[in-house]
Amino acid sequence: MTKDLDYYRRQPYERILQIRYEGEQRYLLYRVREIPAVAGDGLTKDQALTHFRAAFDDYITWALEEGLEVPAPARGFMRSLQAAKRMVAHQVLPGASVAVVAQDTPTSGPETQQLRAAAIA
């Protein structure tokens, strides 16, 4: 199997969603746990996710062109959405004022699930 951009898009990289504040302005930040250099932010979830996907594609394309090793996902590929849902983990991120629901699902494709932030109880 060729490890190209599409290959890496289908991998179950763990995405992290953080809610940040700069003064009064709230913004969202998506990151990849295994590749900290990949991040996308925006004022809305859709905007942050669009920027995140562009950053992911840019990073993978650059790494492949340079012959660099792309980090593997921390966990193996999930065969089904049901299996992915069972792997949901709650965590509190430093500097964040929310708990994040992180799911091990492919970065793109039909099984992609958006992360949902939930207020800390």
C-alpha positions in Angstrom: 0.0 0.0 0.0 1.3 3.4 -1.0 1.5 5.8 2.0 0.2 9.0 0.3 -1.9 11.9 1.5 -5.1 9.8 1.2 -3.5 7.0 3.3 -2.7 9.4 6.1 -6.1 11.1 6.0 -7.7 7.7 6.7 -5.5 7.0 9.8 -7.1 7.2 13.2 -5.1 10.2 14.5 -6.4 11.5 17.8 -7.8 15.1 17.4 -8.0 17.4 20.3 -10.4 20.4 20.5 -9.5 23.2 22.8 -11.5 26.4 23.5 -9.2 29.3 24.1 -9.7 33.0 24.9 -7.7 36.1 24.0 -9.2 38.8 26.0 -12.9 38.7 25.3 -12.6 36.7 22.0 -13.3 33.0 22.1 -11.7 30.7 19.5 -11.4 27.0 18.9 -8.2 25.1 18.2 -8.0 21.6 16.7 -4.7 19.7 17.1 -3.3 16.2 16.4 -1.9 14.5 19.5 0.7 12.5 17.5 1.7 15.5 15.3 1.8 18.6 17.6 2.8 20.9 14.7 -0.5 20.3 13.0 -3.2 22.7 14.3 -6.1 24.8 12.9 -8.0 27.5 14.7 -11.1 29.6 14.0 -14.0 31.4 15.6 -16.4 28.5 14.8 -16.0 24.7 14.9 -16.4 24.6 11.1 -13.8 27.3 10.5 -11.3 25.6 12.9 -11.9 22.2 11.3 -11.4 23.6 7.8 -8.1 25.2 8.9 -7.1 22.0 10.7 -7.7 19.9 7.6 -5.7 22.3 5.4 -2.8 22.3 7.9 -2.9 18.5 8.1 -2.8 18.1 4.3 0.0 20.7 4.1 2.1 19.0 6.7 1.7 15.5 5.3 2.4 16.7 1.7 5.5 18.5 2.9 6.8 15.5 5.0 6.3 13.1 2.1 8.1 15.4 -0.4 11.0 15.8 2.0 11.2 12.1 2.7 10.5 12.6 6.4 8.9 10.0 8.6 5.2 10.8 9.5 4.3 9.7 13.0 1.9 6.8 13.2 -1.4 7.1 15.0 -1.1 6.1 18.7 -3.8 3.5 18.2 -4.6 1.0 15.5 -7.3 1.6 12.9 -10.9 1.4 14.0 -12.9 -1.0 11.9 -16.2 0.5 12.7 -17.9 3.6 14.1 -19.2 1.6 17.0 -15.7 0.6 18.0 -14.6 4.2 17.8 -17.5 5.3 20.0 -16.4 2.8 22.6 -12.9 4.4 22.6 -14.2 7.9 23.7 -12.0 9.4 26.4 -12.7 12.5 28.5 -9.8 14.7 29.5 -9.1 18.2 30.7 -6.5 20.1 28.8 -4.1 22.6 30.4 -5.3 26.1 29.9 -8.7 25.0 28.7 -11.9 25.7 30.4 -13.7 22.7 29.0 -13.5 18.9 29.1 -12.8 17.5 25.6 -14.3 14.4 24.1 -11.5 12.9 22.0 -12.3 10.1 19.6 -9.9 7.9 17.8 -11.4 8.2 14.3 -10.0 8.7 10.9 -8.9 12.3 10.1 -11.3 12.4 7.1 -13.7 10.1 5.4 -17.1 8.7 6.1 -16.4 7.7 9.7 -15.1 11.1 10.8 -16.8 12.3 13.9 -16.5 15.9 15.1 -15.2 16.4 18.6 -17.6 17.9 21.0 -16.6 20.0 23.9 -18.5 19.6 27.1 -18.5 22.0 30.1 -16.6 20.7 33.1 -19.0 19.5 35.7 
